[in-house]
Amino acid sequence: QIADIEAAYSVELDDYEMAVKLVDNTAPAVFKMHHAMCEVATHRQWAVSVLNRQQCYGVNGEKSLERVEVSV
């Protein structure tokens, strides 16, 4: 039962990829990814939250965890 609950908190791959790009210091201020407009200033906190969730629960369908450093 715990595994099912943790799986529900896992991060979708598209969200993970966007979050990684949003916290990248070389990312443009505004960019398009996965049919969505991403603004670093607006979405950075969301990205940090997604990366924190990924650290705890992983990416949906993946077994291994990859650590992404976030510079503050």
Backbone atoms as SQL, in Angstrom:
CREATE TABLE atoms (id INTEGER PRIMARY KEY, chain TEXT, resi INTEGER, resn TEXT, atom TEXT, x REAL, y REAL, z REAL);
INSERT INTO atoms VALUES
  (1, 'A', 1, 'GLN', 'N', 0.814, -1.189, 0.000),
  (2, 'A', 1, 'GLN', 'CA', 0.000, 0.000, 0.000),
  (3, 'A', 1, 'GLN', 'C', 0.869, 1.269, 0.000),
  (4, 'A', 2, 'ILE', 'N', 1.962, 1.269, 0.739),
  (5, 'A', 2, 'ILE', 'CA', 2.845, 2.435, 0.770),
  (6, 'A', 2, 'ILE', 'C', 3.431, 2.700, -0.610),
  (7, 'A', 3, 'ALA', 'N', 3.808, 1.643, -1.315),
  (8, 'A', 3, 'ALA', 'CA', 4.378, 1.806, -2.659),
  (9, 'A', 3, 'ALA', 'C', 3.387, 2.494, -3.593),
  (10, 'A', 4, 'ASP', 'N', 2.114, 2.156, -3.478),
  (11, 'A', 4, 'ASP', 'CA', 1.089, 2.787, -4.322),
  (12, 'A', 4, 'ASP', 'C', 0.953, 4.276, -4.004),
  (13, 'A', 5, 'ILE', 'N', 1.014, 4.614, -2.736),
  (14, 'A', 5, 'ILE', 'CA', 0.909, 6.019, -2.331),
  (15, 'A', 5, 'ILE', 'C', 2.126, 6.799, -2.821),
  (16, 'A', 6, 'GLU', 'N', 3.319, 6.226, -2.624),
  (17, 'A', 6, 'GLU', 'CA', 4.536, 6.897, -3.088),
  (18, 'A', 6, 'GLU', 'C', 4.546, 7.051, -4.601),
  (19, 'A', 7, 'ALA', 'N', 4.034, 6.059, -5.318),
  (20, 'A', 7, 'ALA', 'CA', 3.970, 6.143, -6.781),
  (21, 'A', 7, 'ALA', 'C', 3.072, 7.300, -7.221),
  (22, 'A', 8, 'ALA', 'N', 2.028, 7.577, -6.451),
  (23, 'A', 8, 'ALA', 'CA', 1.129, 8.685, -6.789),
  (24, 'A', 8, 'ALA', 'C', 1.833, 10.036, -6.668),
  (25, 'A', 9, 'TYR', 'N', 2.851, 10.122, -5.817),
  (26, 'A', 9, 'TYR', 'CA', 3.614, 11.360, -5.638),
  (27, 'A', 9, 'TYR', 'C', 4.787, 11.475, -6.606),
  (28, 'A', 10, 'SER', 'N', 5.071, 10.421, -7.360),
  (29, 'A', 10, 'SER', 'CA', 6.202, 10.487, -8.292),
  (30, 'A', 10, 'SER', 'C', 5.942, 11.548, -9.356),
  (31, 'A', 11, 'VAL', 'N', 7.015, 12.047, -9.926),
  (32, 'A', 11, 'VAL', 'CA', 6.969, 13.171, -10.858),
  (33, 'A', 11, 'VAL', 'C', 6.861, 12.654, -12.294),
  (34, 'A', 12, 'GLU', 'N', 6.018, 13.287, -13.085),
  (35, 'A', 12, 'GLU', 'CA', 5.936, 12.943, -14.506),
  (36, 'A', 12, 'GLU', 'C', 7.228, 13.370, -15.203),
  (37, 'A', 13, 'LEU', 'N', 7.649, 12.612, -16.203),
  (38, 'A', 13, 'LEU', 'CA', 8.904, 12.884, -16.898),
  (39, 'A', 13, 'LEU', 'C', 8.920, 14.281, -17.518),
  (40, 'A', 14, 'ASP', 'N', 7.833, 14.704, -18.155),
  (41, 'A', 14, 'ASP', 'CA', 7.780, 16.046, -18.754),
  (42, 'A', 14, 'ASP', 'C', 7.978, 17.133, -17.697),
  (43, 'A', 15, 'ASP', 'N', 7.342, 16.968, -16.541),
  (44, 'A', 15, 'ASP', 'CA', 7.502, 17.949, -15.459),
  (45, 'A', 15, 'ASP', 'C', 8.939, 17.968, -14.955),
  (46, 'A', 16, 'TYR', 'N', 9.531, 16.794, -14.819),
  (47, 'A', 16, 'TYR', 'CA', 10.922, 16.710, -14.359),
  (48, 'A', 16, 'TYR', 'C', 11.857, 17.421, -15.335),
  (49, 'A', 17, 'GLU', 'N', 11.684, 17.161, -16.629),
  (50, 'A', 17, 'GLU', 'CA', 12.546, 17.789, -17.638),
  (51, 'A', 17, 'GLU', 'C', 12.385, 19.312, -17.626),
  (52, 'A', 18, 'MET', 'N', 11.154, 19.795, -17.480),
  (53, 'A', 18, 'MET', 'CA', 10.935, 21.247, -17.411),
  (54, 'A', 18, 'MET', 'C', 11.572, 21.832, -16.153),
  (55, 'A', 19, 'ALA', 'N', 11.444, 21.143, -15.046),
  (56, 'A', 19, 'ALA', 'CA', 12.017, 21.633, -13.789),
  (57, 'A', 19, 'ALA', 'C', 13.532, 21.739, -13.880),
  (58, 'A', 20, 'VAL', 'N', 14.163, 20.731, -14.465),
  (59, 'A', 20, 'VAL', 'CA', 15.627, 20.764, -14.625),
  (60, 'A', 20, 'VAL', 'C', 16.029, 21.963, -15.466),
  (61, 'A', 21, 'LYS', 'N', 15.310, 22.208, -16.556),
  (62, 'A', 21, 'LYS', 'CA', 15.626, 23.336, -17.434),
  (63, 'A', 21, 'LYS', 'C', 15.386, 24.674, -16.732),
  (64, 'A', 22, 'LEU', 'N', 14.323, 24.764, -15.935),
  (65, 'A', 22, 'LEU', 'CA', 13.990, 26.019, -15.257),
  (66, 'A', 22, 'LEU', 'C', 15.020, 26.416, -14.204),
  (67, 'A', 23, 'VAL', 'N', 15.680, 25.465, -13.570),
  (68, 'A', 23, 'VAL', 'CA', 16.688, 25.810, -12.554),
  (69, 'A', 23, 'VAL', 'C', 18.089, 25.921, -13.144),
  (70, 'A', 24, 'ASP', 'N', 18.213, 25.662, -14.440),
  (71, 'A', 24, 'ASP', 'CA', 19.502, 25.794, -15.125),
  (72, 'A', 24, 'ASP', 'C', 19.823, 27.280, -15.292),
  (73, 'A', 25, 'ASN', 'N', 20.953, 27.696, -14.762),
  (74, 'A', 25, 'ASN', 'CA', 21.334, 29.115, -14.829),
  (75, 'A', 25, 'ASN', 'C', 21.542, 29.623, -16.252),
  (76, 'A', 26, 'THR', 'N', 21.708, 28.719, -17.217),
  (77, 'A', 26, 'THR', 'CA', 21.907, 29.137, -18.604),
  (78, 'A', 26, 'THR', 'C', 20.599, 29.163, -19.400),
  (79, 'A', 27, 'ALA', 'N', 19.488, 28.824, -18.758),
  (80, 'A', 27, 'ALA', 'CA', 18.196, 28.811, -19.457),
  (81, 'A', 27, 'ALA', 'C', 17.768, 30.234, -19.804),
  (82, 'A', 28, 'PRO', 'N', 17.148, 30.417, -20.972),
  (83, 'A', 28, 'PRO', 'CA', 16.621, 31.749, -21.303),
  (84, 'A', 28, 'PRO', 'C', 15.485, 32.114, -20.343),
  (85, 'A', 29, 'ALA', 'N', 15.180, 33.386, -20.235),
  (86, 'A', 29, 'ALA', 'CA', 14.144, 33.857, -19.303),
  (87, 'A', 29, 'ALA', 'C', 12.776, 33.257, -19.621),
  (88, 'A', 30, 'VAL', 'N', 12.486, 33.065, -20.903),
  (89, 'A', 30, 'VAL', 'CA', 11.224, 32.473, -21.351),
  (90, 'A', 30, 'VAL', 'C', 11.547, 31.484, -22.457),
  (91, 'A', 31, 'PHE', 'N', 10.956, 30.291, -22.381),
  (92, 'A', 31, 'PHE', 'CA', 11.179, 29.293, -23.424),
  (93, 'A', 31, 'PHE', 'C', 9.971, 28.368, -23.515),
  (94, 'A', 32, 'LYS', 'N', 9.885, 27.639, -24.629),
  (95, 'A', 32, 'LYS', 'CA', 8.796, 26.696, -24.846),
  (96, 'A', 32, 'LYS', 'C', 9.344, 25.286, -24.685),
  (97, 'A', 33, 'MET', 'N', 8.618, 24.462, -23.945),
  (98, 'A', 33, 'MET', 'CA', 9.029, 23.072, -23.755),
  (99, 'A', 33, 'MET', 'C', 7.781, 22.231, -23.531),
  (100, 'A', 34, 'HIS', 'N', 7.683, 21.108, -24.217),
  (101, 'A', 34, 'HIS', 'CA', 6.536, 20.198, -24.084),
  (102, 'A', 34, 'HIS', 'C', 5.213, 20.942, -24.282),
  (103, 'A', 35, 'HIS', 'N', 5.149, 21.765, -25.296),
  (104, 'A', 35, 'HIS', 'CA', 3.936, 22.514, -25.664),
  (105, 'A', 35, 'HIS', 'C', 3.477, 23.475, -24.567),
  (106, 'A', 36, 'ALA', 'N', 4.405, 23.945, -23.747),
  (107, 'A', 36, 'ALA', 'CA', 4.068, 24.901, -22.682),
  (108, 'A', 36, 'ALA', 'C', 5.089, 26.028, -22.664),
  (109, 'A', 37, 'MET', 'N', 4.626, 27.224, -22.292),
  (110, 'A', 37, 'MET', 'CA', 5.540, 28.343, -22.131),
  (111, 'A', 37, 'MET', 'C', 6.085, 28.304, -20.708),
  (112, 'A', 38, 'CYS', 'N', 7.393, 28.397, -20.575),
  (113, 'A', 38, 'CYS', 'CA', 8.043, 28.368, -19.267),
  (114, 'A', 38, 'CYS', 'C', 8.744, 29.693, -19.029),
  (115, 'A', 39, 'GLU', 'N', 8.474, 30.294, -17.893),
  (116, 'A', 39, 'GLU', 'CA', 9.132, 31.536, -17.488),
  (117, 'A', 39, 'GLU', 'C', 9.915, 31.252, -16.218),
  (118, 'A', 40, 'VAL', 'N', 11.223, 31.464, -16.264),
  (119, 'A', 40, 'VAL', 'CA', 12.074, 31.156, -15.124),
  (120, 'A', 40, 'VAL', 'C', 11.596, 31.899, -13.878),
  (121, 'A', 41, 'ALA', 'N', 11.359, 33.186, -13.974),
  (122, 'A', 41, 'ALA', 'CA', 10.972, 33.980, -12.801),
  (123, 'A', 41, 'ALA', 'C', 9.651, 33.500, -12.196),
  (124, 'A', 42, 'THR', 'N', 8.728, 33.100, -13.035),
  (125, 'A', 42, 'THR', 'CA', 7.404, 32.692, -12.570),
  (126, 'A', 42, 'THR', 'C', 7.367, 31.253, -12.077),
  (127, 'A', 43, 'HIS', 'N', 8.103, 30.362, -12.729),
  (128, 'A', 43, 'HIS', 'CA', 7.980, 28.931, -12.469),
  (129, 'A', 43, 'HIS', 'C', 9.121, 28.322, -11.659),
  (130, 'A', 44, 'ARG', 'N', 10.092, 29.106, -11.236),
  (131, 'A', 44, 'ARG', 'CA', 11.249, 28.550, -10.529),
  (132, 'A', 44, 'ARG', 'C', 10.850, 27.827, -9.234),
  (133, 'A', 45, 'GLN', 'N', 9.984, 28.420, -8.430),
  (134, 'A', 45, 'GLN', 'CA', 9.596, 27.771, -7.172),
  (135, 'A', 45, 'GLN', 'C', 8.888, 26.446, -7.443),
  (136, 'A', 46, 'TRP', 'N', 8.043, 26.409, -8.477),
  (137, 'A', 46, 'TRP', 'CA', 7.398, 25.156, -8.877),
  (138, 'A', 46, 'TRP', 'C', 8.456, 24.128, -9.242),
  (139, 'A', 47, 'ALA', 'N', 9.475, 24.555, -9.994),
  (140, 'A', 47, 'ALA', 'CA', 10.536, 23.646, -10.428),
  (141, 'A', 47, 'ALA', 'C', 11.292, 23.071, -9.235),
  (142, 'A', 48, 'VAL', 'N', 11.608, 23.902, -8.265),
  (143, 'A', 48, 'VAL', 'CA', 12.306, 23.430, -7.063),
  (144, 'A', 48, 'VAL', 'C', 11.435, 22.412, -6.326),
  (145, 'A', 49, 'SER', 'N', 10.144, 22.668, -6.245),
  (146, 'A', 49, 'SER', 'CA', 9.216, 21.740, -5.600),
  (147, 'A', 49, 'SER', 'C', 9.177, 20.398, -6.333),
  (148, 'A', 50, 'VAL', 'N', 9.138, 20.442, -7.654),
  (149, 'A', 50, 'VAL', 'CA', 9.134, 19.217, -8.457),
  (150, 'A', 50, 'VAL', 'C', 10.425, 18.432, -8.233),
  (151, 'A', 51, 'LEU', 'N', 11.558, 19.118, -8.211),
  (152, 'A', 51, 'LEU', 'CA', 12.836, 18.436, -8.006),
  (153, 'A', 51, 'LEU', 'C', 12.935, 17.843, -6.600),
  (154, 'A', 52, 'ASN', 'N', 12.384, 18.514, -5.617),
  (155, 'A', 52, 'ASN', 'CA', 12.356, 17.953, -4.262),
  (156, 'A', 52, 'ASN', 'C', 11.489, 16.699, -4.207),
  (157, 'A', 53, 'ARG', 'N', 10.329, 16.747, -4.871),
  (158, 'A', 53, 'ARG', 'CA', 9.457, 15.567, -4.934),
  (159, 'A', 53, 'ARG', 'C', 10.137, 14.424, -5.661),
  (160, 'A', 54, 'GLN', 'N', 10.872, 14.756, -6.721),
  (161, 'A', 54, 'GLN', 'CA', 11.585, 13.734, -7.481),
  (162, 'A', 54, 'GLN', 'C', 12.632, 13.048, -6.615),
  (163, 'A', 55, 'GLN', 'N', 13.292, 13.808, -5.754),
  (164, 'A', 55, 'GLN', 'CA', 14.299, 13.228, -4.869),
  (165, 'A', 55, 'GLN', 'C', 13.676, 12.212, -3.913),
  (166, 'A', 56, 'CYS', 'N', 12.472, 12.476, -3.461),
  (167, 'A', 56, 'CYS', 'CA', 11.799, 11.574, -2.520),
  (168, 'A', 56, 'CYS', 'C', 11.106, 10.402, -3.209),
  (169, 'A', 57, 'TYR', 'N', 10.442, 10.668, -4.322),
  (170, 'A', 57, 'TYR', 'CA', 9.554, 9.673, -4.920),
  (171, 'A', 57, 'TYR', 'C', 9.934, 9.236, -6.329),
  (172, 'A', 58, 'GLY', 'N', 10.937, 9.877, -6.922),
  (173, 'A', 58, 'GLY', 'CA', 11.401, 9.474, -8.245),
  (174, 'A', 58, 'GLY', 'C', 10.547, 10.023, -9.380),
  (175, 'A', 59, 'VAL', 'N', 10.932, 9.612, -10.573),
  (176, 'A', 59, 'VAL', 'CA', 10.206, 9.990, -11.786),
  (177, 'A', 59, 'VAL', 'C', 9.283, 8.836, -12.141),
  (178, 'A', 60, 'ASN', 'N', 8.066, 9.139, -12.505),
  (179, 'A', 60, 'ASN', 'CA', 7.068, 8.126, -12.821),
  (180, 'A', 60, 'ASN', 'C', 7.625, 7.089, -13.793),
  (181, 'A', 61, 'GLY', 'N', 7.647, 5.832, -13.368),
  (182, 'A', 61, 'GLY', 'CA', 8.098, 4.745, -14.222),
  (183, 'A', 61, 'GLY', 'C', 9.579, 4.447, -14.146),
  (184, 'A', 62, 'GLU', 'N', 10.361, 5.260, -13.450),
  (185, 'A', 62, 'GLU', 'CA', 11.802, 5.017, -13.336),
  (186, 'A', 62, 'GLU', 'C', 12.127, 4.477, -11.953),
  (187, 'A', 63, 'LYS', 'N', 13.157, 3.645, -11.892),
  (188, 'A', 63, 'LYS', 'CA', 13.550, 3.043, -10.626),
  (189, 'A', 63, 'LYS', 'C', 14.645, 3.829, -9.917),
  (190, 'A', 64, 'SER', 'N', 15.551, 4.462, -10.675),
  (191, 'A', 64, 'SER', 'CA', 16.692, 5.127, -10.047),
  (192, 'A', 64, 'SER', 'C', 16.420, 6.612, -9.869),
  (193, 'A', 65, 'LEU', 'N', 17.086, 7.187, -8.886),
  (194, 'A', 65, 'LEU', 'CA', 16.969, 8.617, -8.630),
  (195, 'A', 65, 'LEU', 'C', 18.238, 9.313, -9.074),
  (196, 'A', 66, 'GLU', 'N', 18.087, 10.445, -9.716),
  (197, 'A', 66, 'GLU', 'CA', 19.224, 11.263, -10.143),
  (198, 'A', 66, 'GLU', 'C', 19.135, 12.577, -9.392),
  (199, 'A', 67, 'ARG', 'N', 20.242, 12.986, -8.811),
  (200, 'A', 67, 'ARG', 'CA', 20.239, 14.229, -8.037),
  (201, 'A', 67, 'ARG', 'C', 20.572, 15.396, -8.957),
  (202, 'A', 68, 'VAL', 'N', 19.753, 16.432, -8.903),
  (203, 'A', 68, 'VAL', 'CA', 19.987, 17.656, -9.657),
  (204, 'A', 68, 'VAL', 'C', 20.273, 18.749, -8.650),
  (205, 'A', 69, 'GLU', 'N', 21.415, 19.407, -8.808),
  (206, 'A', 69, 'GLU', 'CA', 21.787, 20.490, -7.904),
  (207, 'A', 69, 'GLU', 'C', 21.022, 21.754, -8.284),
  (208, 'A', 70, 'VAL', 'N', 20.497, 22.436, -7.297),
  (209, 'A', 70, 'VAL', 'CA', 19.768, 23.681, -7.503),
  (210, 'A', 70, 'VAL', 'C', 20.561, 24.791, -6.837),
  (211, 'A', 71, 'SER', 'N', 20.984, 25.774, -7.630),
  (212, 'A', 71, 'SER', 'CA', 21.698, 26.908, -7.050),
  (213, 'A', 71, 'SER', 'C', 20.685, 27.958, -6.619),
  (214, 'A', 72, 'VAL', 'N', 20.892, 28.508, -5.466),
  (215, 'A', 72, 'VAL', 'CA', 19.933, 29.468, -4.909),
  (216, 'A', 72, 'VAL', 'C', 20.409, 30.877, -5.109);
